[in-house]
Amino acid sequence: MTAVALIAGGTGPIGRAVAIALADEGFRIAVHYRSRPEVAEKVVAGLTGDHVTVGADLGDPAAVSRLGDEVGPVAVLVNAAHPALRTSAPVAGTTTTDLTAQLSGVQAHAALCAQVVPGMRDRGWGRIVYISGALMSRPAPGLGAYGAAKAAATVLTRYLALEEGRHGITANVVAPGRVVDPDEDDELTPAQVALSARLLERMALPTFPTPAEVAAAVLTLVRSPALTGQTLWVTGGEPIGG
């Protein structure tokens, strides 16, 4: 039976690129979506081989359990899912509702891991990769709740690495900075344009990473039996503190 790679948040640019990379590696891909089945189907249609889509609200534990039953044993979990950032606000102006919405992404990550880890233990092999972001260590105004949630899920992943390594399971983080999809036209606000210019000034490389380049970092972690508890910063050489 072909090993399954579950891509949570598989309809976004990074999720799509990871699906392509892991399908090329020989995995059977399960593309998770929350509300856009047509996009997930389009992702699968672009892959070579027999792959599936699966819908679930990752904030609902029962839905995560049903997702696990539908997909079956998972060898690789790549979690690129996270609640949408509906508003930006300074920390002192962040509402409980907004903070809870962002932290639900941490709960979803824990639920996904709880779903797939027992099977990985049984087989003595598994790979977990969480897609975090530079904002967990490089603050930008108004994004504190998002950055805090990404940091919390990153710490959970590091604990997984410590706890599950003796079962043949690795757990790592890929943390992109600004990522630009060459196939998409970004419509940026003036504030986003200004932030992009500042980031480019800080970066060692002259262009922002692409989703495919983020996927290449994920693939490195999936292939390696020796890398665990690590964070790979895919930021074009932007210095990251913390």
Beta strands, then each sheet from edge to edge (+ up, - down):
strand 1: 4-8
strand 2: 28-33
strand 3: 52-55
strand 4: 76-79
strand 5: 126-131
strand 6: 169-176
strand 7: 231-234
sheet 1: 3+ 2+ 1+ 4+ 5+ 6+ 7+
end
